[in-house]
Amino acid sequence: MDITIEPECPDDQAEIHAVVRAAFDHHQGVADMVDAIRVSPNFVPDASLVARLDGEVVGHVMLSYVTLVDGEVRHRVLSLSPLAVAPAVQRRGVGSALVPAALAVGEARGEPLVVLEGSPVYYGRFGFVDSRPLGITLDLPDGAPREAGQVYRLTAYDPTVRGHLVYPPAFALADG
């Protein structure tokens, strides 16, 4: 497949919403979460990427800011959430193109790390590792393996950036 990865533009928002909604059919609030992040102070415009196939949006990934709380210290870090691929093109390399592209944006911005909750098997192949040995903890859904809380260390990684992940209010929409 000839996929093009680029930052989203305002004209893409309806297509992104439709792709995210289709990809997360069992969690319809995820598309609303993307819309809410986009209008929040946690939004990183150059880190909201679309995958295009023949000009059509078939995938989306977003990095946005979350907070790691370590006692009185707060660290603003990037979170990769969500990664969405249109069901018709899943398992054809769209997600595998979007994740490294998003990590490259975090790298170019000089960020220390990217956190996420997701499949250790899927994200492990990109270099994500269990966050707990690095002092980063996440509240995970019931039944999720503890290693689903993951981190990707970028070149500017600083081991003092640690703590418990606190999501901004927009993330609560994903549970709805």
C-alpha positions in Angstrom: 0.0 0.0 0.0 1.2 3.5 -0.8 0.4 5.3 2.4 1.2 9.0 3.0 1.6 10.2 6.7 1.2 13.9 7.4 -0.1 16.2 10.1 -3.9 16.5 10.2 -5.5 19.6 8.8 -8.9 21.1 9.8 -10.5 19.6 6.7 -9.6 16.1 8.0 -11.5 16.3 11.3 -14.7 14.7 10.1 -12.8 11.8 8.4 -10.6 11.3 11.5 -13.8 11.2 13.7 -15.3 8.5 11.4 -12.1 6.4 11.3 -11.6 6.5 15.1 -15.3 5.7 15.6 -15.1 2.7 13.3 -11.8 1.5 14.8 -13.1 1.7 18.3 -16.7 0.4 17.7 -16.8 -1.0 21.2 -15.7 2.3 22.8 -17.5 5.0 20.9 -16.3 7.7 23.3 -12.8 7.5 21.8 -13.7 9.6 18.8 -15.2 12.2 21.2 -12.0 12.1 23.2 -10.0 13.0 20.1 -12.2 15.9 19.4 -11.9 17.1 23.0 -8.1 16.8 23.0 -8.0 18.8 19.8 -9.6 21.9 21.5 -7.6 21.5 24.8 -4.3 23.0 25.9 -2.9 19.4 25.8 -3.2 19.3 22.0 0.0 19.1 19.9 -1.0 20.0 16.4 2.1 18.7 14.6 1.7 15.4 16.5 -1.8 14.6 15.3 -1.1 12.6 12.2 -3.2 11.0 9.5 -2.5 8.2 7.1 -3.9 8.6 3.7 -4.5 6.0 1.0 -5.5 7.4 -2.3 -6.2 10.7 -0.6 -8.6 9.3 1.9 -7.9 9.3 5.7 -7.5 5.6 6.7 -5.6 6.0 10.0 -4.9 8.5 12.7 -2.5 8.8 15.7 -2.3 11.5 18.2 0.3 12.6 20.7 -0.9 14.9 23.4 0.3 16.1 26.8 -0.5 14.3 30.0 1.1 14.7 33.5 3.3 12.5 35.5 2.9 13.3 39.2 5.9 12.5 41.5 5.0 13.9 44.9 5.0 17.7 44.5 6.8 17.5 41.1 4.8 17.4 37.9 6.2 16.5 34.5 4.4 17.2 31.3 5.0 14.3 28.9 3.5 13.0 25.6 0.9 10.2 25.5 0.2 8.2 22.3 -3.5 7.8 22.3 -5.3 6.8 20.3 -4.0 4.9 17.3 -6.9 4.2 15.0 -7.0 2.4 11.6 -10.1 2.0 9.4 -11.2 -1.6 9.7 -11.0 -2.2 6.0 -7.2 -1.6 6.0 -6.2 -3.0 9.4 -3.3 -5.4 9.5 -1.9 -3.9 6.3 0.8 -1.7 7.8 -1.1 1.6 8.5 -0.5 1.5 12.2 3.1 0.3 11.7 3.6 3.5 9.7 1.8 5.9 12.1 3.5 4.9 15.3 7.2 5.5 14.2 6.0 8.8 12.5 4.5 9.9 15.8 7.6 9.0 17.7 9.7 11.0 15.2 7.6 14.0 16.0 8.2 13.6 19.7 11.9 13.2 19.0 12.0 16.3 16.9 10.3 18.3 19.6 13.0 17.2 22.1 10.6 15.4 24.4 11.9 12.9 26.9 9.4 10.1 26.4 6.1 8.9 25.2 3.7 6.9 27.4 0.7 4.7 26.4 -1.5 1.9 27.5 -1.8 -0.8 25.0 -0.8 -4.3 23.9 2.8 -5.0 25.0 3.1 -7.4 22.0 2.0 -4.8 19.4 3.8 -1.7 20.9 6.9 -3.7 22.0 8.0 -4.1 18.4 8.4 -0.3 18.2 10.6 -0.2 21.4 8.0 0.5 24.0 8.7 -1.2 27.4 6.9 -1.8 30.7 6.8 1.6 32.4 7.0 0.3 36.0 10.8 -0.3 36.1 11.3 3.3 35.0 9.2 4.6 37.9 6.1 5.4 35.8 2.8 4.0 36.8 -0.7 4.0 35.2 -4.1 3.1 36.3 -5.1 0.4 33.9 -8.5 -1.0 33.1 -9.6 -4.2 34.9 -8.2 -7.3 33.2 -5.4 -5.4 31.4 -1.9 -6.9 32.0 0.2 -4.7 34.2 2.8 -4.4 31.4 0.2 -2.6 29.3 1.4 0.6 30.8 4.4 1.4 28.6 7.0 4.0 27.8 9.2 4.8 24.8 12.4 6.6 25.7 13.4 9.3 23.3 16.9 10.7 22.9 16.2 13.4 25.6 15.1 10.8 28.1 15.7 11.8 31.7 15.3 9.1 34.3 14.1 11.7 36.8 11.0 12.1 34.7 8.8 9.6 36.6 5.6 9.4 38.6 2.0 8.4 38.3 0.2 9.2 35.0 -2.7 11.6 35.3 -4.8 12.0 32.2 -6.5 15.3 31.4 -10.3 15.4 31.5 -10.7 14.7 27.8 -9.5 11.2 28.3 -12.6 10.4 30.4 -14.7 10.6 27.3 -13.0 7.4 26.0 -14.7 5.4 28.9 -18.2 6.6 27.8 
